[in-house]
Amino acid sequence: NHKELVRELGAASTVLLKNSGVLPLDRKKLDKIAIVGSDAGRDPSGLNCVDHGCSNGTLAQGWGSGTAYYPYLVDPLTGLSDALGKKVKIATSLDDWDLEKAAKTAKDADYAIVFSNSDSGEEYITVDGNAGDRNNLSLWHNGDNLIKAVADANKNTIVVIHAVGAVLMPWINHPNIKAVVWPGLQGQESGNALADVMLGKVNPSARLPYTIAKEASDYNAKPDPNYHIPYSEKLLMGYKWFDHANIEPLFPFGHGLSYTTFKYSNLKVKASNSGKKSATVKASISIQNSGKVDGAEVVQAYLSFPKSAGEPPKLLRGFEKVYLKKGKKETVNFELSKTELSIWDVKSNSWVIPSGKFTLHVGASSRDIRQSASFTL
């Protein structure tokens, strides 16, 4: 069933960035919810525009020649309203610029859910002053001010961001912002998929495929309006740059929370055939669901090369998603091939395994390393 599959994929790809115990929502304990922001609702100009080069209403896909027209689109307001049921009162303010109304709507609600977005697409269409690529990493449509206004008014504020990539979050440490949900672009079942996660029907297990920085200046790649981009960062792209420069990200590559917890133990690493021509490394680690609900963990393996190799501090070499019922334990295995243990040698024009000490790190993100073990080749 296509509808069910799109909904399942939308929920499975939703990243829970922050949660101070407010999610999942328990509708039995709710009286009133505030839903704020144009990104929560439908586009008032209609379901589809030419190649989706429009920026009103909720964001569920980018724009350009590769887009598809929606047969329908479940917006977050509809999805959450249906999931919460008629007993929960819902107050709305979908005007991003009316901060006074937004604050008033949020003030007396049990929880205020504020929505914002950031879009991009192909250069032949300009949307909200952005000719294809985004001009910057800020939220669109007054998003930062809207979020702050809502958080100032409600002590249980939840932020939902639909974005094509990383955005800056100057409001992240506001004491009233208790959770941040990052659904990405969920497609036509967007609202239902989001509701499944926020109400606990689906335990979130997605992970960030990029690093979200505290400041734009923390990134080593800068936009150039003249289309001249020297790749001076060489291998130090993404999380590899942040590790190399010892910059603390806001949310690291591979980050994503769950409604349960997981315990890592008993990492074992064995290097076989140290003759290098066919060397491989096998690793295993025990993962236990140590929380109170069933859930899935994305176990990530990173490799540090000998210092003489000149590689970034660590490189992702594998990941496995394991679903565990509460209290259950499972062994996760990784195997690194000769190529994954090698660097490219320009003199011999071949992959070469450097000599020295390697370290395998296993954890829940690039910065949440739970166990490490070293071996020599």
N, C-alpha and C positions, 0 to 999 in steps of 0.2 A: 504494500500500500504506500503510494508515494507520499501522501500527507503524513502518515505516521513516521516514515523514514526521515523526511525533512525535519519534523519535530524532534525526533530522536537525535539527529545530528546537531541540530541547533542547541539542544540542551547539553550534549556531550562536548561541544566546543565552547561552552561558556566558562570563563575563568573567574573564579572568586579571588579577587586581589586582597581584600581586607574584610575581616569579620570580627567584631568585638562581641560576639554572642547573640546578635539580633537575628541572624538567619540560621535556619529557615524560619519563616513566619508561621505562627500557629493561628490559623483563622478562628479557632474556637476561643482564643483569648483576645481577639481584636474587636474593637467597636468602630473605629474610624481610621481610614488611611487617606493620606493626601498624595496625589499624583501630579507632579509639576514638570513642565517643560514640553515644548512642541515635539520633541523626539518621542514622547509617549503616545502621540496621537497620529491620526491619518493625515495625509497631505490634503489640505482643503481644495487644491486645484485638481485633484483626481488621483486615481490609482497609478497611472503610468504617464510619463512625459517622454519626449523623444530621447532615446538612449539613456534615460534616467538622469538627464542633465538638469536636475532640479534639487532644491535643498529644503523643502518644507515638509514637515511631518517626520515620522520615524525613519531611520536609516537602516535598510536591510540589504542593500547591495550598492556598489559604487556605480560610476557612470562610464559610458563609452560604448564602442561598437560590439563589445562582447557581452553586453548585458542582455537579460531576458525580461520580457514583459510579464508582470504578475498576473496569474489568473485570479488571484485574491491575495490579500495581505492582512494577516492578523496583527494589529498593532499592540503594543504593550498594555495600553489602557484597556482594550477589549480582552486580551488574554488574562490579565490580572483580575479584572472584574468578574469574568466567568469563573475563574478558579476560586476566588474569595467567596462568591455566592451573595445572595441578596441580604443576608443578615449583617454584612459588613458595609458600613457607609463609606462611600468614596467621594472625596472632594477633589476638584480638578482646577488647575490653572495652567493653560497651555500656551500662554503668551510669554516668550522668553524675556521680553523687555519690560514687562510690568512687574517689577520687583516687589512693589508694595502689595499687589494682589497675591503674588507667590508666597510671600511671608505670612500674609493673613490666612491663606488657605492651609499652610503648613502648621500654623501655630497650635491649634488644639487637637491635632491628629495624634493617634498613638504612634504612628510612624509616618515620616514624609519621604517619599521616593521621588528623587529629582533626576530627570533625564537630560542628557546632552549628547552631542555627536561631533564628528569631524570626518569629512568625506574627501575623496579624490577620484580621478579618472583620467581619461585621455585628453590631450591638449586641445583637440579641435572643439571642445566645449569649455566655456568658462562659467563656473558656478560660484556665486558669491565672491567674485573677484579672484578666484583660483583657477588658473588656466591649466587644468590637468593636475599636476602635482600641487600639494598644499604649499601655501606661502610660508607657513610656520607650523609650530607644533601646538598652537593654542586651540582650545575648543571653539566651535563655531557658535554663532547666534547668542552672544553674551553669556556663554555657558559658565564661565568662572564666576561672574557676578551673580548669576542665578543660583548657583550651588551655594555660594556664601550666604546669600539672603535667606535661603531655605534653612541652612544649618544654623544661622543665627536665631531662627524662630522655632526650631524643633530639636529637642535633645536626642531624638532617635532618627537621624537622617541617613538614608541609604542612597548612594549615588550609582546610577547606571549609565554607562558610556558605550555607545555604539560608534566605533571608530575603525578606520582602515589601517591604523598603525598607532605608534606611541603618541601620547599627548602629555603636555605638562600639567601637573596637578598642584598649583600653589595653595590649594585649600586642604590638602590631604591631612594635615595635622590639626584641623579644626576639631575641638573636643566633642562636638555633637555629631560628627560624621562617623558612624559606627560600622559602616560596611561600604565596599565598592565592588560592583559587579561589572565585568567586562565581557559582554556577549559577542563582541566582534560584529559581523554582519550575518544574521541568522536566516535570511530568506523569508519566504512567504508564511512560515509558521512562527515567525519571530516572537510574537506576544505569548503564544502558548508555550514555546520552549523556555522562555524566560520565567514564566509562571511556574513551570515544572521544577526549576532549580530553586527559585525563591521560596516556594512553599514546601520544599523537601521531597517532592515526588521523585526527583532525580538528585542524587548526591553529586555535586560538581567534582570533576576530575581533570579538566583541561589545564593546559600549561601555556605560559606566554612563549611565543616563538621569537621574541625580541626583548631587548632591555628597555625599560622605562626609566629615564633619568630624572634626577631631581631638578636639574637646570639644563637648558638647551646647550649651554657652554660645556657641559660634561661630555657631549658627543664630539668625536674627532672629525666627523664628516660634516661639512657645511654646504648649504645650498648656494649655487652660483647662478645668477641670472644670465650670465654669458655662456652658459652650457659648457664651460671649461672645467673639467673635474679631474685633477691629477690624483691618481690613486697612491698618495704618499703614505697612507696608513699600512700598505702592504698586507701582512697577515692579520693585523690588529683591527679586525672589524667586529662590531657588536660587542658581545660579552667579553671577547678576547681583549679588546681595548680597555674595558673597565677593569679587568683583572690586571692587565699590564701596568696601567696608570694608578692602580690602587684607589679607584674612585668608587665610592659606595653608591650603588644605584637606588632609586626609589623602589622599584620592583625588578628583580633580576631575571635574566633569561631562564626559562624553565619553571618560573614561580607559578603557583596555583594552590589555593587552599581547598580543604575538604570539610565536611561536617563530622568527620571522624579523624582519628590520628593513627599514625603508623610507626612501628618500631623497627629499626634496622639492626641486624646483628650477624655475627659470624661470617664476615667477609673472608673468602678464601681465593687466592690467586695462584695459578700455576703456569709457569712458562715452559712450553714444550719445545724441544729441538732448538737449542741456543746456537745452532750453526748458522742462523740468520737467513739462509736462502729459503727456508720454509718454516720459519719460526711462527708460532701462534701462542696466544695467551688465553687461558680459560679462567673465568671467575664465577663465583657463586656467592649469593648473599641471602640471608633469611629476612623475610618481610612479614610482620605481624600486624593485623588490624587491632590496635590497642584501644580503640574507642568504643562508642556505644551503638554505632549504626554500621550497616554494611557500606562498603565503598571501594573505590578503585584508586590505586596509587601508580603514578608514572615514575618508575625507578630509572634514574639517569646515571650513566657511566662516563666519566671524564678521564682523559689520560694526560699526564704531565711527562714530557720527554726529558732526557738528560739536558742539562743547561747548554752543553756544547752544540746541541742541535739548532739553537736559535729559534725555537718555536714559541708560540704564545704560552702563558702559564699553564693553561689546560685546554683540551679540545674535547668536545662531545664525541664519543665513540659508540654510543648506543643508548637505547632506552626501551623499556618494556613496561606495558600497562598491565597491572595485575589486579583482578577483582577479588576481594576477600570479604567474607561474612565476618561480623564482629567476633573477635577473639581468635580467628583462624590465622594460620601461618602457612607461608609457601616459600619455596626456594626459587629465586630468579637467577638465570644463568646468562652470561655474556661470553662471547668468543671474539677475540680480536685477530684479524688476519694479518699476514705479512704487510700488506699495503697499509693497514691501519696503524701499524707499528713503525712505518717508514716515513722518511722525508724525501722530497725530490732532489736528486743530485744533478746539477746542471752540467757537471764535468763528464759524468758517465752516462748522462741522459737516461737515468733509470731511478727506480725507487730503492732507497738504501736504508737499512735499519741502523741507526746510530748506536754506538757503544756507550754503555753506562747504565745509570739507575733510572728506571721508569717508576711512576707512581700512578696507580689506578684509584680514582676517587668515585665513590658511589653515594648518591644523595637524592634529595627531592627537588633541587634546582642547582644552578651553577654556583650559587652562594650558600646553599644549605647542604653541605657535604656531611654525611652521617658517618662514613667509615672510609679509610684509605689503607692501601697496602702497596708496598714497593717490591720490585723485582729487577733483576739485572740481566741484560742481554749483551 
